[in-house]
Amino acid sequence: MRTPLRHVAHVRSGDKGNSSTLSVIAYDDALYPLLVEQVTEARVAERYGAAVTGPVRRYAIPAIGALNFVLEGALGGGVSRSLAIDVYGKALCSAVLDLEIEVPDELADRLVGQPAAIDVVGSWELVRYTRTQGSETIYPFGKDAVGWLQYGAEGRVSATLSRRTRTPLTTLPDAYWRADPREWAEAAMSYVAYTGTWSIDGDKVEHRVESALFPNWTGMTLTRWASFVDEGGERLLKLTTPPFNALVSELVWRRWRRD
């Protein structure tokens, strides 16, 4: 997932003459390698642009999980010479906090504060599908239901969900078009499929349905609340529907990876 630096580290800054110093300090030891790899002299220099006229130098301090940057020529000549309204280096730390950092899913629980977005891009395999109303929980397609969910980076989504075992239609020539409607009704009741576009805002994912096996969904926006949960050493994606008549559906997914 990608998230602003502010969720990975905090920053302290100061000034000396015409230079400003930035100390970028990881919230957790496990996050420090991400700083070393991604918060480089080049990225910091690019972030401040023309506001820094001299070189940017970085010093690693692994004992405290920190990187210290010296930004030369950052204060318009220094506190006593600059015509800027705020000439102190202490005012410069906020700008670097918006740098985007790539964080592995397994480290997401080490972040501080609400990440800008939950990274769902990719393919997901169903772990379980439940519906809860009050104290009653059911498995609509059985405890061994199968499903696939695909979030494309270009903004398209497709989803399928079904019983693991489904009754085949009566064998006929051209059975897809000529099967008994009652058989087709049973087949449709054991399968969910739709496609459309998706967007994410914080921990809310919205699926805008363009085509669906259940025609009533076409043109609708299906909202899902997204979070990560740890189960048996795995980091899983949980999608929860808003309550409808006190009924809540929960779908838990495992990120698919080619073996």
Secondary structure, 3 states (H helix, E strand, C coil): CEEEHHHCEEEEEEEECCEEEEEEEECCHHHHHHHHHHCCHHHHHHHHHHHCCCCEEEEEEHHHCEEEEEEECCCCCCCCCCCCCCCCHHHHHHHHCCCEEECCHHHHHHCCCCCCECCCCEEEEEEEEEEEECCEEECCCCCCCEEEEEECCCCEEEEEEECCCCCCCCCCCCHHHHCCHHHHHHHHHCEEEEEEEEEEEECEEEEEEEEECCHHHCCCEEEEEEEEEEECCEEEEEEECCCECCEEEEEEEEECCCC
